[in-house]
């Protein structure tokens, strides 16, 4: 029996934090399919935001687990991981979006065509991967928070970048659905989700791509497919649920 692939979950360490719901869904779904490692800039603790009745108990339990202590992003060797996941992180604009360490890791993943998944405001973390004046995701199709979703932030006027503008200015193709709709774009080995509500579908696609890359093709390796409406995952495919 083949061992599980290892997934690196990268989260922001800035005060604006990480979406509790998105991280909860990401970690819970991935734990059955991957060995997991979390990492943040400096190895700082994850500051969860948007904690409510549905996530409070899980966050409390998670915080006392040994694996809740993140590794230092600066010390991560991308070659040790088969998948990369960045959940919805409002704080990503303030640290991950200009992280040289994440740039290094993403460059490895791109060169090896390993699955990368970013969700919601975590998509801004992909903006760190510029070499000279060229973005390594130039030519890719992706999604991320729309301006209509970002404008809800109290600090909207002071945001260092808008994902939609960055993608278009850097040679990528950006699409978005209506606010808060589930919208996921898969282009080759890159999976992006528009917002927190897109987390589950985006992570399911990451599991599928990683399963295809790590194991001989067999439907049993992705249990959730048996319970979902069947569809074929193909390069540059867009899924949107309203």
Secondary structure, DSSP 8 states (H G I E B T S, - for coil): ----EEEEEEE--STT-EEHHHHHHHHHHHHTTEEEEEEEGGG----EES--TTTHHHHHHHHTSGGGS-EEGGG--GGG-SEEEE---GGGGGTGGG-HHHHHHHHHHHHHT-EEEEEGGGGGGGGG-EETTEETTTT-EE----HHHHTTSTTGGG-S--HHHHHHHTT-EE---STT-EEEEEETTEEEESSGGGHHHHHHHHHHHHHHHHS-S-GGGSGGGGGS------TTEEEEE-
